[in-house]
């Protein structure tokens, strides 16, 4: 990171070092090269591109994606189940993109279990979601876990969390490191979210993606990949007012964390 005007913090890529908001490099506007070539994600990127093309939309109809922001750590994080059932009922398929943060796979370490950026799904949350999917026989696919492995970045953020006296109150350094990491992770999630629908492109007309608040940036990335309409809905008022989520979303979109958040 580096200091910006008025106490702002400018975020830089953990893998290339360039400023995330620098449009000249395209770092924040295009899929990183190493992800674009990854066979796990390339078919998904191609799906968004093809499905968003005018000729495909004319033949199959427009594709609309709803990004439903939920909190898997909260038993009430799905919000009003009637809202979820409505969204499921109008969707052809539903995908999960619930992995949060750089420590998303370090679930065996209880000391960092509540660090923002990490999902430990609450059993009540999972039960409600599974019941809703089963009842409506929704075609669902998993986007979680298919994130790029940036071992050095993971190690650095994990060590930051370990050094904290109170893991439930992370330092700004931990959050900033995690924000930088979310950028390539969201590009990977966007690619993974297109893999399963790409196998049945004619079926994909209305898609529901369940994500955590920190990954609201998925909407922007998917729209950039395929000129696809993406609407974002918060499951609860708490998510809509979540300061940490706002920090993540603004920082990842612009490359700058405003001084108002830092102070």
Beta strands, then each sheet from edge to edge (+ up, - down):
strand 1: 2-3
strand 2: 9-10
strand 3: 64-70
strand 4: 93-97
strand 5: 140-142
strand 6: 206-212
strand 7: 229-234
strand 8: 256-257
sheet 1: 1+ 2- 8+
sheet 2: 5+ 4+ 6+ 3+ 7+
end
